């Protein structure tokens, strides 16, 4: 629809997904742009999906805790109920940051 703003659109697979139906499988990194990719299984359909969490503002001197707060606010569905480990994501942010320093 022409009057729907892009930020108002919700991906169908996420809006239909209940929290119990979502099972994280693995995490991956992409370095350009800095991105954490979450692979998850929707058990009711048996399909695997990838969710990209971009960290465009990540710099070599960025604060890791600020980046974690940003991720939790930007992608809350994936962090509630401790579905994915914050320590594991924190480590991945640290790796992305280290790569920017090199």
N, C-alpha and C positions, 0 to 999 in steps of 0.2 A: 504494500500500500504506500502511496506517495507521502502520506502524512505520518508514517511511523519512523521515528528516529532510530538509527542503528543501535543506540544504547538501550532502546526499549525492547528490542528483539531478544527473545530468549531461545536458545537452542532447544529443539524438541527433545533430544535425548536427555538433556539435563532437567528440563521442566517436568518430564514424565517419570523421572527416576526417584524412587524412594531411597532413603538412606540405607535401609537394610538390603536393598537390591544392588548396591554399589560396592564392588570389591577391588581395592587397589592391587595391582599385580607387580609393577616395577616402575622405577624412576630412571630417567635418562637426562643427559645434558646436551644442549646445543650451545655452541660458543659464540656464534655470530648471527643474530644478536643473542646476548646471554638469555638462555631459556631453560627452564626445568620442564620436562615432559613427563606427565603421569599417565601410565597405561593402566586402565581399569576395565573390569569385566562387569557387564550388566547381566546378572544371573538369570533374570526372567527371559531375556532374549538370547543369552549365550554369546553376545557380541562383545568384542574388544574395542575400546575407544582410546584415543590419545587426547589428553587435555594439555595444552601448552600454557605455561605460566611465564610470561616474558618479564624480564628485568631490564628494561631499556635504560633506566637511569643508574644502573649499577656501574660504579667507577672503582678504580683501584683503591681509593681512600674511603669508600662507602662504609657505613656502619652496618654490620651484619644484622643486628637486632632491629634496626630501622627497616631493613629489607624484609625481614621476617614479618614485621607488623604490616608492611605494605602487602605482602603476599596473602596474609590472613584476612585482610580487609577486602582485597581484590578477588580472592577465590575462597570465600568462606565455606562453601559446600564441601570442599575437599578437606578442610581442617576440623570441622565439627565432629564430635564424638571420637576424636583421636583416630580417625580412619588412616591417616598417614602420620608417621613419626615426625614431630617437629625437629627433633635432633638430627634426623637423617636429612631433612630439607635444609636445615642450618648448615650441615656439612657440605651439601651440594652448593649452597650459596657461597660458602667459603672457597670451594674449588673454583667456581666461576670467577670470584674476586681474585684469587691467586693467578689465574690464567691471564687476567687483565694486567697484572703487575709484571708479568714476564715479557 
